[in-house]
Amino acid sequence: MRSLASSLVLLLAATGAAEACEPPRLDASTRIDGKRHVLLFRGVPSPPPLNTSFAVEIAVCARDGASVAAPRVDAWMPAHRHGMNYRPSVVARAPGSFRADGLLLHMPGRWEFVFEVGGERLTATQTLD
């Protein structure tokens, strides 16, 4: 007879909820744990400069082990209800590793970095003074 704990582990494994993934490492990065993906990112340079173009290095993996297409990247300023004036370009560097160039945060305040990976929206907040 199975214990409740072992039954729960089997149920989680069967539904994919217990799947773990670890994206390629990025030093001094921000981690976002989504339901289906784990994403790390860092600005280059870090912290991102105000009103100057910068890049974001991204490492991502799917919890179900599937390959990951290039994420879409944007930044949003919730207090002003607008995003960036520019659309960054994203290129793959290796499996699970990407670089987005051409981001520009044109005013000080609270910005949310928004990533869309496989239909999942992942966000992280950064304040620029």
N, C-alpha and C positions, 0 to 999 in steps of 0.2 A: 504494500500500500504506500502510495506517494505521500510525502508530507506536503503541507500547504505551501511551504517555501519552495520546494522543488517544482511543484505544479505551477507556481507563479513564474519561476525562471523559465520553464518550458513555454508558458503562454507568452511571455515577453519576447522570447527568442522567435517564436512562430509569427508574431506580429511585427517583428523588426524593431520593437521599442528598445530592446537590449543591445542592438547593434551599436558598436562604437567605431568611430573612425578618428584618425588623427591626421590632419592635413600636414603638408610639408612645413617645417619650422620657419618662422620669421622672427628675428630678434626684435624685442621691444614692440610687440604687436598687440592689437586689441582682438579679443576672441568673442565670437558670437555663436552661441549654441542654438541652432534652430531645431525644429522637429525632425527634418529630413537631412539637414546639412550642418556641418561645422565649418566656420569660416574664420580665418585670421586675416588681418590687414594692418598695414602701416603706411603712413604718409612718407614720401621721400621728397623733401626733407621732413623730419618730424620734430616738433609739431608742424602741421601745414602752415605755410606763410599766408598772410592776408594780402589779397589783391595781386597775387603772383601765381603763375601757373606751377603746378606740382603734379607728382605722380602718386599712385597708390599701388603697392605690391599686395597681391592677394593669394592666399593659399586656401583651398577648399576641398572637402571630401563629402561624399554622400554616405549616409549611415547605412544604406543598403548595399554599399560596395560598388554601385554603378559608376561609370565614368561621368565626369562632370564637364558640361560645355561652359564656355566663357560666361561669367556673370555679367549682368548689366550693372553699371555703377552710376550713382547720382548723389547729389547732396541737396538737402532740403532745409530751409529755414522756417521752422514751424510758426514762430512769432509773426513773421511777415507773410506767410503762406506763399512762398515762392522758392524756386530752386536756383541752380546755377544758370548763368547765361550761356554756358558752353556745354557741349556733349563730349565726354571723354571717349577716347578710343581704347579698346581692350584687346590685348594680344596674349596668346598662350606662350608660356616660356618652357613648360614641361608639364607632364600630367598633373593636374591639380594645382598648378602654379600659373599666375597671370599677372600682367602689369597693365594698369590703366593710366594713360597719359592725357594731359590737357584739362585737369580739374582746376577750377579757380573759384575761391571763396571771396567774393567781391566786397563783403562788408563784415564788420565785427558782430559778434553775437553767438547765439547757440545754433549750431548746424547739426543735422543728422546725416550721417553717411547711410545711404540706402543701397543695398545689393539685392539683386533678384537672381536666384539660382534655381533652375528647374521649376519655375513657378512659385518658389518660396521667397517671401520678402524678409530680409534680415536688416536690422537697423542698429546703429550705434551713435551716440551723441557726443559731440565735442564742442566746447565753448572757446571761441577766439576773442580775446580782448584787444 
